[in-house]
Amino acid sequence: MIRITQQRAKCIGCHACVDAAPHRWRVSRKDGKCTLIGSKEKKGWHIALVDEEEWPANLIAEKNCPVKIIRVEKV
């Protein structure tokens, strides 16, 4: 199991995460920021627990994020 966290308020909408893992990320039509699909918000952080198979794509999303607001970790 892995945990993906995103500090969405600081997102600049560059779409790097969507390009890396389109099954887990999408761009909001409302504000242009990227949204972590299947996440729950807690104190400004959006958190999703997902299967190990999503590790490689979301690790790329974390590394490509220019504002460094994505964290991917094994739990």
N, CA, C and O atoms as a GROMACS GRO file, in nm:
protein
  300
    1MET      N    1   0.085  -0.118   0.000
    1MET     CA    2   0.000   0.000   0.000
    1MET      C    3   0.090   0.124   0.000
    1MET      O    4   0.192   0.127   0.068
    2ILE      N    5   0.051   0.224  -0.076
    2ILE     CA    6   0.125   0.351  -0.074
    2ILE      C    7   0.030   0.466  -0.041
    2ILE      O    8  -0.091   0.458  -0.066
    3ARG      N    9   0.087   0.571   0.016
    3ARG     CA   10   0.010   0.691   0.048
    3ARG      C   11   0.061   0.804  -0.041
    3ARG      O   12   0.181   0.829  -0.049
    4ILE      N   13  -0.034   0.870  -0.107
    4ILE     CA   14  -0.002   0.987  -0.188
    4ILE      C   15  -0.064   1.107  -0.119
    4ILE      O   16  -0.182   1.106  -0.085
    5THR      N   17   0.016   1.211  -0.097
    5THR     CA   18  -0.036   1.333  -0.038
    5THR      C   19  -0.006   1.451  -0.130
    5THR      O   20   0.096   1.454  -0.199
    6GLN      N   21  -0.096   1.547  -0.129
    6GLN     CA   22  -0.082   1.666  -0.213
    6GLN      C   23  -0.131   1.787  -0.134
    6GLN      O   24  -0.235   1.782  -0.069
    7GLN      N   25  -0.055   1.894  -0.140
    7GLN     CA   26  -0.097   2.020  -0.080
    7GLN      C   27  -0.160   2.104  -0.192
    7GLN      O   28  -0.093   2.188  -0.253
    8ARG      N   29  -0.287   2.077  -0.219
    8ARG     CA   30  -0.354   2.129  -0.338
    8ARG      C   31  -0.358   2.281  -0.346
    8ARG      O   32  -0.353   2.336  -0.456
    9ALA      N   33  -0.365   2.350  -0.234
    9ALA     CA   34  -0.373   2.496  -0.235
    9ALA      C   35  -0.253   2.560  -0.303
    9ALA      O   36  -0.264   2.670  -0.358
   10LYS      N   37  -0.139   2.492  -0.300
   10LYS     CA   38  -0.017   2.546  -0.361
   10LYS      C   39   0.004   2.501  -0.506
   10LYS      O   40   0.104   2.537  -0.568
   11CYS      N   41  -0.089   2.422  -0.559
   11CYS     CA   42  -0.078   2.371  -0.696
   11CYS      C   43  -0.083   2.487  -0.795
   11CYS      O   44  -0.166   2.578  -0.782
   12ILE      N   45   0.005   2.483  -0.895
   12ILE     CA   46   0.007   2.586  -0.999
   12ILE      C   47  -0.055   2.538  -1.129
   12ILE      O   48  -0.059   2.612  -1.228
   13GLY      N   49  -0.104   2.415  -1.130
   13GLY     CA   50  -0.174   2.362  -1.247
   13GLY      C   51  -0.085   2.335  -1.366
   13GLY      O   52  -0.126   2.357  -1.480
   14CYS      N   53   0.036   2.287  -1.344
   14CYS     CA   54   0.129   2.262  -1.455
   14CYS      C   55   0.098   2.130  -1.527
   14CYS      O   56   0.143   2.110  -1.640
   15HIS      N   57   0.022   2.043  -1.464
   15HIS     CA   58  -0.023   1.915  -1.520
   15HIS      C   59   0.085   1.807  -1.525
   15HIS      O   60   0.064   1.705  -1.590
   16ALA      N   61   0.198   1.826  -1.462
   16ALA     CA   62   0.304   1.724  -1.463
   16ALA      C   63   0.256   1.594  -1.401
   16ALA      O   64   0.290   1.486  -1.449
   17CYS      N   65   0.177   1.602  -1.296
   17CYS     CA   66   0.126   1.481  -1.231
   17CYS      C   67   0.024   1.409  -1.319
   17CYS      O   68   0.020   1.286  -1.323
   18VAL      N   69  -0.058   1.485  -1.390
   18VAL     CA   70  -0.157   1.428  -1.480
   18VAL      C   71  -0.087   1.355  -1.594
   18VAL      O   72  -0.130   1.246  -1.634
   19ASP      N   73   0.019   1.413  -1.646
   19ASP     CA   74   0.095   1.349  -1.753
   19ASP      C   75   0.160   1.219  -1.706
   19ASP      O   76   0.166   1.122  -1.781
   20ALA      N   77   0.208   1.215  -1.582
   20ALA     CA   78   0.277   1.097  -1.529
   20ALA      C   79   0.181   0.986  -1.489
   20ALA      O   80   0.209   0.868  -1.512
   21ALA      N   81   0.068   1.022  -1.428
   21ALA     CA   82  -0.027   0.922  -1.376
   21ALA      C   83  -0.171   0.967  -1.401
   21ALA      O   84  -0.240   1.006  -1.307
   22PRO      N   85  -0.216   0.963  -1.526
   22PRO     CA   86  -0.350   1.015  -1.560
   22PRO      C   87  -0.465   0.938  -1.494
   22PRO      O   88  -0.576   0.991  -1.484
   23HIS      N   89  -0.441   0.816  -1.449
   23HIS     CA   90  -0.545   0.738  -1.381
   23HIS      C   91  -0.567   0.787  -1.237
   23HIS      O   92  -0.669   0.754  -1.176
   24ARG      N   93  -0.472   0.863  -1.181
   24ARG     CA   94  -0.480   0.909  -1.042
   24ARG      C   95  -0.496   1.060  -1.029
   24ARG      O   96  -0.536   1.109  -0.923
   25TRP      N   97  -0.466   1.134  -1.135
   25TRP     CA   98  -0.470   1.280  -1.130
   25TRP      C   99  -0.557   1.335  -1.243
   25TRP      O  100  -0.565   1.275  -1.351
   26ARG      N  101  -0.621   1.449  -1.218
   26ARG     CA  102  -0.697   1.518  -1.322
   26ARG      C  103  -0.692   1.668  -1.296
   26ARG      O  104  -0.662   1.712  -1.186
   27VAL      N  105  -0.722   1.743  -1.400
   27VAL     CA  106  -0.724   1.889  -1.389
   27VAL      C  107  -0.867   1.934  -1.362
   27VAL      O  108  -0.960   1.893  -1.431
   28SER      N  109  -0.883   2.018  -1.262
   28SER     CA  110  -1.015   2.070  -1.228
   28SER      C  111  -1.057   2.177  -1.328
   28SER      O  112  -0.980   2.270  -1.357
   29ARG      N  113  -1.175   2.165  -1.380
   29ARG     CA  114  -1.229   2.269  -1.470
   29ARG      C  115  -1.264   2.395  -1.391
   29ARG      O  116  -1.270   2.504  -1.446
   30LYS      N  117  -1.287   2.377  -1.263
   30LYS     CA  118  -1.328   2.487  -1.177
   30LYS      C  119  -1.217   2.589  -1.152
   30LYS      O  120  -1.238   2.710  -1.166
   31ASP      N  121  -1.096   2.539  -1.116
   31ASP     CA  122  -0.988   2.632  -1.081
   31ASP      C  123  -0.857   2.606  -1.154
   31ASP      O  124  -0.760   2.678  -1.133
   32GLY      N  125  -0.852   2.503  -1.239
   32GLY     CA  126  -0.731   2.475  -1.317
   32GLY      C  127  -0.621   2.404  -1.240
   32GLY      O  128  -0.514   2.378  -1.296
   33LYS      N  129  -0.646   2.371  -1.113
   33LYS     CA  130  -0.546   2.300  -1.033
   33LYS      C  131  -0.564   2.150  -1.050
   33LYS      O  132  -0.671   2.103  -1.091
   34CYS      N  133  -0.459   2.075  -1.019
   34CYS     CA  134  -0.465   1.930  -1.031
   34CYS      C  135  -0.527   1.870  -0.905
   34CYS      O  136  -0.504   1.916  -0.794
   35THR      N  137  -0.607   1.766  -0.927
   35THR     CA  138  -0.680   1.700  -0.820
   35THR      C  139  -0.636   1.555  -0.808
   35THR      O  140  -0.625   1.485  -0.908
   36LEU      N  141  -0.612   1.511  -0.687
   36LEU     CA  142  -0.576   1.373  -0.658
   36LEU      C  143  -0.705   1.292  -0.649
   36LEU      O  144  -0.781   1.306  -0.554
   37ILE      N  145  -0.728   1.207  -0.748
   37ILE     CA  146  -0.852   1.129  -0.756
   37ILE      C  147  -0.857   1.028  -0.642
   37ILE      O  148  -0.760   0.956  -0.617
   38GLY      N  149  -0.970   1.023  -0.573
   38GLY     CA  150  -0.990   0.929  -0.464
   38GLY      C  151  -0.932   0.974  -0.331
   38GLY      O  152  -0.919   0.894  -0.238
   39SER      N  153  -0.898   1.101  -0.321
   39SER     CA  154  -0.836   1.150  -0.197
   39SER      C  155  -0.939   1.210  -0.102
   39SER      O  156  -1.051   1.243  -0.140
   40LYS      N  157  -0.896   1.222   0.022
   40LYS     CA  158  -0.974   1.291   0.125
   40LYS      C  159  -0.889   1.406   0.176
   40LYS      O  160  -0.767   1.393   0.190
   41GLU      N  161  -0.953   1.519   0.204
   41GLU     CA  162  -0.882   1.638   0.248
   41GLU      C  163  -0.873   1.641   0.400
   41GLU      O  164  -0.972   1.615   0.469
   42LYS      N  165  -0.754   1.674   0.451
   42LYS     CA  166  -0.734   1.687   0.595
   42LYS      C  167  -0.631   1.797   0.620
   42LYS      O  168  -0.514   1.782   0.586
   43LYS      N  169  -0.677   1.907   0.678
   43LYS     CA  170  -0.590   2.020   0.712
   43LYS      C  171  -0.508   2.071   0.594
   43LYS      O  172  -0.388   2.097   0.607
   44GLY      N  173  -0.571   2.083   0.480
   44GLY     CA  174  -0.505   2.138   0.362
   44GLY      C  175  -0.430   2.036   0.278
   44GLY      O  176  -0.380   2.070   0.171
   45TRP      N  177  -0.421   1.913   0.324
   45TRP     CA  178  -0.355   1.806   0.249
   45TRP      C  179  -0.459   1.709   0.197
   45TRP      O  180  -0.553   1.672   0.268
   46HIS      N  181  -0.443   1.667   0.073
   46HIS     CA  182  -0.530   1.566   0.014
   46HIS      C  183  -0.452   1.435   0.018
   46HIS      O  184  -0.337   1.428  -0.026
   47ILE      N  185  -0.516   1.330   0.072
   47ILE     CA  186  -0.447   1.204   0.097
   47ILE      C  187  -0.523   1.089   0.032
   47ILE      O  188  -0.646   1.079   0.045
   48ALA      N  189  -0.450   1.001  -0.038
   48ALA     CA  190  -0.509   0.881  -0.098
   48ALA      C  191  -0.420   0.761  -0.067
   48ALA      O  192  -0.298   0.768  -0.079
   49LEU      N  193  -0.483   0.651  -0.027
   49LEU     CA  194  -0.413   0.524  -0.008
   49LEU      C  195  -0.443   0.438  -0.129
   49LEU      O  196  -0.560   0.412  -0.160
   50VAL      N  197  -0.339   0.392  -0.198
   50VAL     CA  198  -0.357   0.317  -0.322
   50VAL      C  199  -0.267   0.194  -0.324
   50VAL      O  200  -0.180   0.178  -0.239
   51ASP      N  201  -0.290   0.106  -0.422
   51ASP     CA  202  -0.212  -0.016  -0.436
   51ASP      C  203  -0.069   0.012  -0.481
   51ASP      O  204  -0.040   0.115  -0.540
   52GLU      N  205   0.018  -0.084  -0.451
   52GLU     CA  206   0.160  -0.075  -0.486
   52GLU      C  207   0.184  -0.055  -0.636
   52GLU      O  208   0.283   0.007  -0.675
   53GLU      N  209   0.095  -0.106  -0.719
   53GLU     CA  210   0.116  -0.096  -0.865
   53GLU      C  211   0.118   0.048  -0.915
   53GLU      O  212   0.165   0.074  -1.026
   54GLU      N  213   0.067   0.142  -0.835
   54GLU     CA  214   0.067   0.282  -0.875
   54GLU      C  215   0.196   0.356  -0.836
   54GLU      O  216   0.213   0.473  -0.868
   55TRP      N  217   0.286   0.286  -0.766
   55TRP     CA  218   0.410   0.346  -0.718
   55TRP      C  219   0.491   0.413  -0.829
   55TRP      O  220   0.522   0.531  -0.816
   56PRO      N  221   0.528   0.343  -0.939
   56PRO     CA  222   0.617   0.404  -1.038
   56PRO      C  223   0.563   0.534  -1.100
   56PRO      O  224   0.635   0.634  -1.109
   57ALA      N  225   0.439   0.531  -1.141
   57ALA     CA  226   0.381   0.648  -1.207
   57ALA      C  227   0.370   0.768  -1.113
   57ALA      O  228   0.398   0.881  -1.152
   58ASN      N  229   0.330   0.741  -0.988
   58ASN     CA  230   0.315   0.852  -0.894
   58ASN      C  231   0.448   0.901  -0.840
   58ASN      O  232   0.458   1.016  -0.797
   59LEU      N  233   0.549   0.817  -0.841
   59LEU     CA  234   0.683   0.863  -0.805
   59LEU      C  235   0.734   0.962  -0.910
   59LEU      O  236   0.798   1.061  -0.876
   60ILE      N  237   0.704   0.936  -1.036
   60ILE     CA  238   0.738   1.030  -1.143
   60ILE      C  239   0.661   1.160  -1.123
   60ILE      O  240   0.716   1.269  -1.141
   61ALA      N  241   0.533   1.150  -1.087
   61ALA     CA  242   0.452   1.270  -1.061
   61ALA      C  243   0.515   1.354  -0.949
   61ALA      O  244   0.522   1.476  -0.959
   62GLU      N  245   0.560   1.287  -0.843
   62GLU     CA  246   0.624   1.356  -0.731
   62GLU      C  247   0.752   1.427  -0.778
   62GLU      O  248   0.774   1.544  -0.746
   63LYS      N  249   0.835   1.357  -0.852
   63LYS     CA  250   0.962   1.414  -0.896
   63LYS      C  251   0.944   1.527  -0.997
   63LYS      O  252   1.024   1.620  -1.000
   64ASN      N  253   0.839   1.520  -1.079
   64ASN     CA  254   0.818   1.621  -1.183
   64ASN      C  255   0.742   1.744  -1.134
   64ASN      O  256   0.733   1.844  -1.207
   65CYS      N  257   0.686   1.740  -1.014
   65CYS     CA  258   0.610   1.854  -0.962
   65CYS      C  259   0.705   1.971  -0.935
   65CYS      O  260   0.793   1.960  -0.849
   66PRO      N  261   0.689   2.083  -1.006
   66PRO     CA  262   0.782   2.195  -0.989
   66PRO      C  263   0.772   2.266  -0.854
   66PRO      O  264   0.868   2.330  -0.811
   67VAL      N  265   0.658   2.256  -0.787
   67VAL     CA  266   0.642   2.322  -0.657
   67VAL      C  267   0.655   2.224  -0.539
   67VAL      O  268   0.638   2.263  -0.423
   68LYS      N  269   0.686   2.098  -0.569
   68LYS     CA  270   0.716   1.996  -0.467
   68LYS      C  271   0.606   1.982  -0.362
   68LYS      O  272   0.634   1.982  -0.242
   69ILE      N  273   0.481   1.970  -0.406
   69ILE     CA  274   0.368   1.957  -0.314
   69ILE      C  275   0.309   1.816  -0.312
   69ILE      O  276   0.206   1.793  -0.250
   70ILE      N  277   0.375   1.721  -0.380
   70ILE     CA  278   0.330   1.582  -0.384
   70ILE      C  279   0.431   1.495  -0.310
   70ILE      O  280   0.552   1.509  -0.327
   71ARG      N  281   0.379   1.405  -0.226
   71ARG     CA  282   0.464   1.309  -0.154
   71ARG      C  283   0.408   1.170  -0.181
   71ARG      O  284   0.286   1.149  -0.178
   72VAL      N  285   0.497   1.076  -0.208
   72VAL     CA  286   0.457   0.937  -0.229
   72VAL      C  287   0.542   0.852  -0.135
   72VAL      O  288   0.665   0.861  -0.137
   73GLU      N  289   0.476   0.770  -0.054
   73GLU     CA  290   0.551   0.688   0.042
   73GLU      C  291   0.482   0.554   0.063
   73GLU      O  292   0.359   0.543   0.055
   74LYS      N  293   0.562   0.452   0.090
   74LYS     CA  294   0.507   0.321   0.120
   74LYS      C  295   0.466   0.318   0.267
   74LYS      O  296   0.537   0.367   0.355
   75VAL      N  297   0.349   0.258   0.291
   75VAL     CA  298   0.298   0.246   0.429
   75VAL      C  299   0.270   0.101   0.463
   75VAL      O  300   0.227   0.072   0.575
   0.00000   0.00000   0.00000
